[in-house]
Amino acid sequence: MIEHIVDLLMFIGPDIKEHRIQESMSVCLKHKREASRQISNNVSFKCIKSKAEIELNIDGSKSIRALILE
C-alpha cells in the first residue's frame, strides 16, 4: 500500500543507507539532532515528507519497501 510518511534518512556519502518512519516532523527533527550529535564524519541525516510503499509486519508495525521521491 502507498502512504504519505515522514521519514528520517541516513546518508553515507551520496547514498541512502537507512530510513525510518517517524510519527511527525517534530519527532523526526528530534531524532535527527540526537543522531547528528552521536555520529560524525561523512554521515548525514535528513527528514523528509514523501510517499512510500509500505508493508505491514507480523507484529503490526510498518516498514518501508520503497520510497517514492517526486
Chimera marker file (.cmm) of the C-alpha trace (Angstrom):
<marker_set name="trace">
<marker id="1" x="0.000" y="0.000" z="0.000" r="1" g="1" b="0" radius="0.5"/>
<marker id="2" x="1.175" y="3.569" z="-0.646" r="1" g="1" b="0" radius="0.5"/>
<marker id="3" x="1.071" y="6.175" z="2.150" r="1" g="1" b="0" radius="0.5"/>
<marker id="4" x="2.366" y="9.670" z="2.858" r="1" g="1" b="0" radius="0.5"/>
<marker id="5" x="5.014" y="9.421" z="5.578" r="1" g="1" b="0" radius="0.5"/>
<marker id="6" x="7.633" y="11.416" z="7.455" r="1" g="1" b="0" radius="0.5"/>
<marker id="7" x="10.948" y="9.673" z="7.036" r="1" g="1" b="0" radius="0.5"/>
<marker id="8" x="14.370" y="10.043" z="8.655" r="1" g="1" b="0" radius="0.5"/>
<marker id="9" x="17.083" y="9.268" z="6.107" r="1" g="1" b="0" radius="0.5"/>
<marker id="10" x="20.705" y="8.409" z="6.901" r="1" g="1" b="0" radius="0.5"/>
<marker id="11" x="23.231" y="9.180" z="4.173" r="1" g="1" b="0" radius="0.5"/>
<marker id="12" x="26.770" y="7.867" z="3.994" r="1" g="1" b="0" radius="0.5"/>
<marker id="13" x="28.359" y="9.907" z="1.265" r="1" g="1" b="0" radius="0.5"/>
<marker id="14" x="25.768" y="10.323" z="-1.510" r="1" g="1" b="0" radius="0.5"/>
<marker id="15" x="23.908" y="7.054" z="-0.774" r="1" g="1" b="0" radius="0.5"/>
<marker id="16" x="20.851" y="6.452" z="1.441" r="1" g="1" b="0" radius="0.5"/>
<marker id="17" x="21.900" y="3.680" z="3.830" r="1" g="1" b="0" radius="0.5"/>
<marker id="18" x="18.926" y="3.616" z="6.199" r="1" g="1" b="0" radius="0.5"/>
<marker id="19" x="15.452" y="5.098" z="6.518" r="1" g="1" b="0" radius="0.5"/>
<marker id="20" x="12.917" y="5.049" z="9.342" r="1" g="1" b="0" radius="0.5"/>
<marker id="21" x="9.262" y="6.042" z="9.511" r="1" g="1" b="0" radius="0.5"/>
<marker id="22" x="8.628" y="8.770" z="12.088" r="1" g="1" b="0" radius="0.5"/>
<marker id="23" x="5.370" y="9.838" z="13.769" r="1" g="1" b="0" radius="0.5"/>
<marker id="24" x="5.677" y="13.521" z="12.849" r="1" g="1" b="0" radius="0.5"/>
<marker id="25" x="8.154" y="16.074" z="11.547" r="1" g="1" b="0" radius="0.5"/>
<marker id="26" x="8.926" y="17.299" z="15.082" r="1" g="1" b="0" radius="0.5"/>
<marker id="27" x="9.767" y="13.755" z="16.233" r="1" g="1" b="0" radius="0.5"/>
<marker id="28" x="11.899" y="13.288" z="13.123" r="1" g="1" b="0" radius="0.5"/>
<marker id="29" x="13.853" y="16.502" z="13.764" r="1" g="1" b="0" radius="0.5"/>
<marker id="30" x="14.407" y="15.463" z="17.395" r="1" g="1" b="0" radius="0.5"/>
<marker id="31" x="15.842" y="12.100" z="16.318" r="1" g="1" b="0" radius="0.5"/>
<marker id="32" x="17.943" y="13.817" z="13.654" r="1" g="1" b="0" radius="0.5"/>
<marker id="33" x="19.507" y="16.115" z="16.280" r="1" g="1" b="0" radius="0.5"/>
<marker id="34" x="20.231" y="13.203" z="18.615" r="1" g="1" b="0" radius="0.5"/>
<marker id="35" x="21.799" y="11.097" z="15.854" r="1" g="1" b="0" radius="0.5"/>
<marker id="36" x="23.861" y="14.010" z="14.494" r="1" g="1" b="0" radius="0.5"/>
<marker id="37" x="25.404" y="14.570" z="17.931" r="1" g="1" b="0" radius="0.5"/>
<marker id="38" x="26.459" y="10.924" z="18.256" r="1" g="1" b="0" radius="0.5"/>
<marker id="39" x="27.778" y="10.278" z="14.745" r="1" g="1" b="0" radius="0.5"/>
<marker id="40" x="30.243" y="12.363" z="12.765" r="1" g="1" b="0" radius="0.5"/>
<marker id="41" x="32.452" y="12.083" z="9.627" r="1" g="1" b="0" radius="0.5"/>
<marker id="42" x="30.657" y="11.668" z="6.303" r="1" g="1" b="0" radius="0.5"/>
<marker id="43" x="27.315" y="10.551" z="7.787" r="1" g="1" b="0" radius="0.5"/>
<marker id="44" x="24.395" y="12.973" z="7.471" r="1" g="1" b="0" radius="0.5"/>
<marker id="45" x="20.682" y="12.857" z="8.282" r="1" g="1" b="0" radius="0.5"/>
<marker id="46" x="17.634" y="14.426" z="6.652" r="1" g="1" b="0" radius="0.5"/>
<marker id="47" x="13.907" y="14.483" z="7.454" r="1" g="1" b="0" radius="0.5"/>
<marker id="48" x="11.521" y="14.374" z="4.502" r="1" g="1" b="0" radius="0.5"/>
<marker id="49" x="7.820" y="14.068" z="3.797" r="1" g="1" b="0" radius="0.5"/>
<marker id="50" x="7.237" y="11.681" z="0.923" r="1" g="1" b="0" radius="0.5"/>
<marker id="51" x="5.165" y="8.834" z="-0.424" r="1" g="1" b="0" radius="0.5"/>
<marker id="52" x="6.339" y="5.316" z="0.254" r="1" g="1" b="0" radius="0.5"/>
<marker id="53" x="5.289" y="1.786" z="-0.489" r="1" g="1" b="0" radius="0.5"/>
<marker id="54" x="4.564" y="0.345" z="2.963" r="1" g="1" b="0" radius="0.5"/>
<marker id="55" x="4.239" y="-3.228" z="4.143" r="1" g="1" b="0" radius="0.5"/>
<marker id="56" x="2.767" y="-4.387" z="7.435" r="1" g="1" b="0" radius="0.5"/>
<marker id="57" x="4.884" y="-6.704" z="9.539" r="1" g="1" b="0" radius="0.5"/>
<marker id="58" x="3.536" y="-9.645" z="11.512" r="1" g="1" b="0" radius="0.5"/>
<marker id="59" x="3.675" y="-7.618" z="14.745" r="1" g="1" b="0" radius="0.5"/>
<marker id="60" x="1.588" y="-4.808" z="13.195" r="1" g="1" b="0" radius="0.5"/>
<marker id="61" x="4.458" y="-2.389" z="12.677" r="1" g="1" b="0" radius="0.5"/>
<marker id="62" x="5.071" y="-0.729" z="9.317" r="1" g="1" b="0" radius="0.5"/>
<marker id="63" x="8.214" y="-0.897" z="7.216" r="1" g="1" b="0" radius="0.5"/>
<marker id="64" x="9.221" y="0.835" z="4.006" r="1" g="1" b="0" radius="0.5"/>
<marker id="65" x="9.523" y="-1.288" z="0.858" r="1" g="1" b="0" radius="0.5"/>
<marker id="66" x="10.330" y="1.628" z="-1.449" r="1" g="1" b="0" radius="0.5"/>
<marker id="67" x="10.449" y="5.425" z="-1.286" r="1" g="1" b="0" radius="0.5"/>
<marker id="68" x="8.604" y="7.309" z="-3.993" r="1" g="1" b="0" radius="0.5"/>
<marker id="69" x="10.578" y="10.521" z="-4.493" r="1" g="1" b="0" radius="0.5"/>
<marker id="70" x="8.847" y="13.057" z="-6.716" r="1" g="1" b="0" radius="0.5"/>
<link id1="1" id2="2" r="1" g="1" b="0" radius="0.2"/>
<link id1="2" id2="3" r="1" g="1" b="0" radius="0.2"/>
<link id1="3" id2="4" r="1" g="1" b="0" radius="0.2"/>
<link id1="4" id2="5" r="1" g="1" b="0" radius="0.2"/>
<link id1="5" id2="6" r="1" g="1" b="0" radius="0.2"/>
<link id1="6" id2="7" r="1" g="1" b="0" radius="0.2"/>
<link id1="7" id2="8" r="1" g="1" b="0" radius="0.2"/>
<link id1="8" id2="9" r="1" g="1" b="0" radius="0.2"/>
<link id1="9" id2="10" r="1" g="1" b="0" radius="0.2"/>
<link id1="10" id2="11" r="1" g="1" b="0" radius="0.2"/>
<link id1="11" id2="12" r="1" g="1" b="0" radius="0.2"/>
<link id1="12" id2="13" r="1" g="1" b="0" radius="0.2"/>
<link id1="13" id2="14" r="1" g="1" b="0" radius="0.2"/>
<link id1="14" id2="15" r="1" g="1" b="0" radius="0.2"/>
<link id1="15" id2="16" r="1" g="1" b="0" radius="0.2"/>
<link id1="16" id2="17" r="1" g="1" b="0" radius="0.2"/>
<link id1="17" id2="18" r="1" g="1" b="0" radius="0.2"/>
<link id1="18" id2="19" r="1" g="1" b="0" radius="0.2"/>
<link id1="19" id2="20" r="1" g="1" b="0" radius="0.2"/>
<link id1="20" id2="21" r="1" g="1" b="0" radius="0.2"/>
<link id1="21" id2="22" r="1" g="1" b="0" radius="0.2"/>
<link id1="22" id2="23" r="1" g="1" b="0" radius="0.2"/>
<link id1="23" id2="24" r="1" g="1" b="0" radius="0.2"/>
<link id1="24" id2="25" r="1" g="1" b="0" radius="0.2"/>
<link id1="25" id2="26" r="1" g="1" b="0" radius="0.2"/>
<link id1="26" id2="27" r="1" g="1" b="0" radius="0.2"/>
<link id1="27" id2="28" r="1" g="1" b="0" radius="0.2"/>
<link id1="28" id2="29" r="1" g="1" b="0" radius="0.2"/>
<link id1="29" id2="30" r="1" g="1" b="0" radius="0.2"/>
<link id1="30" id2="31" r="1" g="1" b="0" radius="0.2"/>
<link id1="31" id2="32" r="1" g="1" b="0" radius="0.2"/>
<link id1="32" id2="33" r="1" g="1" b="0" radius="0.2"/>
<link id1="33" id2="34" r="1" g="1" b="0" radius="0.2"/>
<link id1="34" id2="35" r="1" g="1" b="0" radius="0.2"/>
<link id1="35" id2="36" r="1" g="1" b="0" radius="0.2"/>
<link id1="36" id2="37" r="1" g="1" b="0" radius="0.2"/>
<link id1="37" id2="38" r="1" g="1" b="0" radius="0.2"/>
<link id1="38" id2="39" r="1" g="1" b="0" radius="0.2"/>
<link id1="39" id2="40" r="1" g="1" b="0" radius="0.2"/>
<link id1="40" id2="41" r="1" g="1" b="0" radius="0.2"/>
<link id1="41" id2="42" r="1" g="1" b="0" radius="0.2"/>
<link id1="42" id2="43" r="1" g="1" b="0" radius="0.2"/>
<link id1="43" id2="44" r="1" g="1" b="0" radius="0.2"/>
<link id1="44" id2="45" r="1" g="1" b="0" radius="0.2"/>
<link id1="45" id2="46" r="1" g="1" b="0" radius="0.2"/>
<link id1="46" id2="47" r="1" g="1" b="0" radius="0.2"/>
<link id1="47" id2="48" r="1" g="1" b="0" radius="0.2"/>
<link id1="48" id2="49" r="1" g="1" b="0" radius="0.2"/>
<link id1="49" id2="50" r="1" g="1" b="0" radius="0.2"/>
<link id1="50" id2="51" r="1" g="1" b="0" radius="0.2"/>
<link id1="51" id2="52" r="1" g="1" b="0" radius="0.2"/>
<link id1="52" id2="53" r="1" g="1" b="0" radius="0.2"/>
<link id1="53" id2="54" r="1" g="1" b="0" radius="0.2"/>
<link id1="54" id2="55" r="1" g="1" b="0" radius="0.2"/>
<link id1="55" id2="56" r="1" g="1" b="0" radius="0.2"/>
<link id1="56" id2="57" r="1" g="1" b="0" radius="0.2"/>
<link id1="57" id2="58" r="1" g="1" b="0" radius="0.2"/>
<link id1="58" id2="59" r="1" g="1" b="0" radius="0.2"/>
<link id1="59" id2="60" r="1" g="1" b="0" radius="0.2"/>
<link id1="60" id2="61" r="1" g="1" b="0" radius="0.2"/>
<link id1="61" id2="62" r="1" g="1" b="0" radius="0.2"/>
<link id1="62" id2="63" r="1" g="1" b="0" radius="0.2"/>
<link id1="63" id2="64" r="1" g="1" b="0" radius="0.2"/>
<link id1="64" id2="65" r="1" g="1" b="0" radius="0.2"/>
<link id1="65" id2="66" r="1" g="1" b="0" radius="0.2"/>
<link id1="66" id2="67" r="1" g="1" b="0" radius="0.2"/>
<link id1="67" id2="68" r="1" g="1" b="0" radius="0.2"/>
<link id1="68" id2="69" r="1" g="1" b="0" radius="0.2"/>
<link id1="69" id2="70" r="1" g="1" b="0" radius="0.2"/>
</marker_set>
